[in-house]
């Protein structure tokens, strides 16, 4: 299934120089840590810091999530406890601590254990994505009500499919997809190319056992 609202786009601008960075994966396997991540604000912080690879203050992150700076500081310390975020260098006489991702990639893996916390994290990730969609729709409608009918080349894309994959193929597909996404990461996160728009993406792969019941009937 595909839903694509994109329009014909003008000739593509020269591609931005992409980042060549050393890989440092942060993998969470401790069930307590996984349960600790089942909080919307903490997931948004992880998404922001790992995706952008830019340091932020508690105040900056609080503004994005709708929390107070003190509440955000609490969540950042909790994430630091599990080695997910670390303090970042401050410039000049900055009075507020900056935080950054502890690595370049972040993975939650239950290692075959009880995945209740992991599934709760998935549920919150879906809620976060839904909030992004609603925020985009609200901003777009406000622009239209103000008389701005030129949406430009922005696109909302939703796609889903059913595949039959062996364990080796699942691992290969996942690796190839993330390698592709890395090709679009900026070499310098502080220098966004003119005309570039921040886009939220989500990749999901989960076994669908419902087909077995249908074939057995």
C-alpha positions as CSV (number, residue, x, y, z in Angstrom):
1,X,0.0,0.0,0.0
2,X,1.3,3.4,-0.9
3,X,0.0,6.9,-0.2
4,X,2.0,9.7,-1.8
5,X,0.9,13.3,-1.9
6,X,4.0,14.5,-3.7
7,X,3.8,16.8,-6.7
8,X,6.1,17.1,-9.7
9,X,9.3,18.6,-8.4
10,X,11.7,21.0,-10.1
11,X,15.2,19.9,-11.2
12,X,17.1,18.6,-8.3
13,X,19.7,20.9,-6.8
14,X,23.3,19.5,-6.4
15,X,23.4,16.9,-3.6
16,X,24.7,18.1,-0.3
17,X,28.0,16.7,0.8
18,X,27.3,13.7,3.1
19,X,28.9,13.0,6.3
20,X,31.6,10.3,6.7
21,X,31.6,9.4,10.3
22,X,32.9,6.6,12.5
23,X,30.2,4.2,13.6
24,X,29.4,3.9,17.3
25,X,26.3,1.8,18.0
26,X,24.5,2.1,21.3
27,X,22.4,-1.1,21.9
28,X,20.0,-1.4,24.8
29,X,19.3,-4.9,26.0
30,X,18.7,-4.5,29.7
31,X,14.9,-5.0,30.3
32,X,15.0,-2.2,33.0
33,X,16.6,0.2,30.5
34,X,14.0,-0.7,27.8
35,X,11.2,0.0,30.3
36,X,12.8,3.3,31.2
37,X,12.6,4.3,27.6
38,X,8.8,3.9,27.5
39,X,8.3,7.6,27.8
40,X,7.3,9.9,24.9
41,X,9.7,12.7,25.9
42,X,12.7,10.4,26.3
43,X,12.1,8.9,22.9
44,X,11.8,12.3,21.3
45,X,15.1,13.3,22.9
46,X,16.8,10.1,21.5
47,X,15.4,10.8,18.1
48,X,16.5,14.4,18.1
49,X,20.1,13.8,19.4
50,X,20.8,10.6,17.4
51,X,19.3,11.8,14.1
52,X,20.9,15.2,14.1
53,X,24.1,14.4,16.0
54,X,23.9,18.0,17.3
55,X,24.2,18.8,21.0
56,X,21.2,20.4,22.7
57,X,20.4,22.0,26.1
58,X,17.6,20.9,28.4
59,X,15.9,24.1,27.6
60,X,16.1,23.5,23.8
61,X,14.8,20.0,24.1
62,X,12.0,21.1,26.5
63,X,10.7,23.5,24.0
64,X,10.4,20.7,21.4
65,X,8.6,18.3,23.8
66,X,6.4,20.8,25.7
67,X,8.1,20.0,29.1
68,X,9.7,22.4,31.5
69,X,13.5,22.6,31.5
70,X,13.7,21.0,34.9
71,X,11.6,18.1,33.9
72,X,13.7,17.6,30.8
73,X,16.9,17.7,32.9
74,X,15.4,14.8,34.9
75,X,14.8,12.8,31.8
76,X,18.3,13.5,30.4
77,X,19.9,12.3,33.6
78,X,17.9,9.1,33.4
79,X,19.1,8.6,29.8
80,X,22.6,9.3,30.9
81,X,22.3,6.6,33.5
82,X,21.8,4.0,30.8
83,X,24.6,5.3,28.6
84,X,22.2,6.7,26.0
85,X,23.2,10.4,26.2
86,X,26.3,12.1,27.5
87,X,27.3,15.6,28.5
88,X,28.7,17.6,25.5
89,X,31.3,20.3,25.4
90,X,30.0,23.9,26.1
91,X,31.2,26.9,24.1
92,X,32.4,30.0,25.7
93,X,30.7,30.9,29.0
94,X,27.6,28.8,28.4
95,X,25.8,28.4,31.7
96,X,23.6,25.5,30.8
97,X,24.9,22.0,30.2
98,X,24.7,20.6,26.7
99,X,23.8,17.0,25.9
100,X,24.6,14.8,22.9
101,X,24.0,11.3,21.7
102,X,26.4,8.7,23.1
103,X,26.9,7.2,19.7
104,X,25.9,7.4,16.0
105,X,23.2,4.7,16.0
106,X,20.7,3.5,18.6
107,X,19.0,0.1,18.8
108,X,16.6,-1.5,21.3
109,X,16.9,-5.3,21.4
110,X,15.2,-7.6,23.8
111,X,17.5,-10.6,23.0
112,X,14.5,-13.0,23.0
113,X,13.3,-11.9,26.4
114,X,10.0,-10.5,27.4
115,X,9.4,-7.6,25.0
116,X,6.7,-5.8,26.9
117,X,8.8,-2.7,27.4
118,X,10.1,-2.9,23.8
119,X,6.5,-3.0,22.5
120,X,5.6,0.0,24.7
121,X,8.4,1.9,23.1
122,X,7.0,1.0,19.6
123,X,3.6,2.3,20.7
124,X,5.1,5.6,21.9
125,X,7.1,5.9,18.6
126,X,3.9,5.6,16.6
127,X,2.3,8.3,18.8
128,X,5.3,10.6,18.2
129,X,5.0,10.0,14.5
130,X,1.3,10.7,14.6
131,X,2.0,14.0,16.4
132,X,4.4,15.0,13.7
133,X,1.8,14.3,11.0
134,X,-0.9,16.3,12.9
135,X,1.5,19.2,13.4
136,X,2.4,19.2,9.7
137,X,-1.3,19.1,8.7
138,X,-2.2,22.0,11.2
139,X,0.7,24.2,9.9
140,X,-0.3,23.5,6.3
141,X,-3.9,24.3,6.9
142,X,-2.9,27.6,8.6
143,X,-0.8,28.6,5.6
144,X,-3.7,27.8,3.3
145,X,-6.2,29.9,5.4
146,X,-3.7,32.7,5.3
147,X,-3.8,32.6,1.5
148,X,-0.6,30.6,0.8
149,X,-1.7,27.9,-1.6
150,X,1.8,27.1,-2.8
151,X,2.8,24.0,-0.9
152,X,5.9,23.5,-3.0
153,X,7.5,20.1,-3.4
154,X,6.8,18.8,0.1
155,X,5.5,15.3,0.2
156,X,3.9,13.1,2.8
157,X,4.6,9.4,2.0
158,X,3.1,6.3,3.6
159,X,4.0,2.9,2.3
160,X,3.5,-0.6,3.6
161,X,4.1,-4.0,2.1
162,X,4.1,-7.7,3.0
163,X,7.3,-9.7,2.2
164,X,8.4,-13.3,2.8
165,X,11.9,-13.1,4.1
166,X,14.3,-15.6,5.7
167,X,16.2,-14.4,8.8
168,X,19.2,-13.7,6.6
169,X,17.1,-11.7,4.2
170,X,15.6,-9.7,7.1
171,X,19.1,-8.8,8.3
172,X,20.2,-7.9,4.8
173,X,17.2,-5.7,4.1
174,X,17.6,-3.8,7.4
175,X,21.3,-3.2,6.8
176,X,20.8,-2.1,3.2
177,X,18.0,0.4,4.3
178,X,20.1,2.0,7.0
179,X,23.1,2.2,4.7
180,X,20.8,4.1,2.2
181,X,19.6,6.5,4.9
182,X,23.2,7.2,5.9
183,X,23.8,8.4,2.4
184,X,21.5,11.3,3.1
185,X,23.0,12.4,6.4
186,X,24.7,15.8,6.3
187,X,28.4,15.9,6.7
188,X,28.0,19.0,8.9
189,X,24.7,18.9,10.9
190,X,25.2,22.6,11.6
191,X,25.1,23.6,7.9
192,X,21.8,22.7,6.4
193,X,21.7,23.2,2.6
194,X,19.5,26.0,1.3
195,X,16.1,24.7,0.4
196,X,16.5,21.6,2.5
197,X,13.4,20.7,4.7
198,X,13.6,18.6,7.8
199,X,11.8,15.3,7.2
200,X,10.7,12.7,9.7
201,X,11.1,9.0,8.6
202,X,10.2,5.7,10.2
203,X,11.2,2.2,9.3
204,X,9.4,-0.8,10.8
205,X,9.6,-4.5,10.2
206,X,7.6,-7.0,12.3
207,X,6.5,-10.6,11.8
208,X,2.9,-11.0,10.6
209,X,1.7,-14.4,11.7
210,X,-1.9,-13.8,10.7
211,X,-1.3,-15.3,7.3
212,X,-0.7,-18.7,9.0
213,X,-4.2,-18.7,10.5
214,X,-5.8,-17.9,7.1
215,X,-3.9,-20.7,5.3
216,X,-4.8,-23.2,8.0
217,X,-8.5,-22.6,7.7
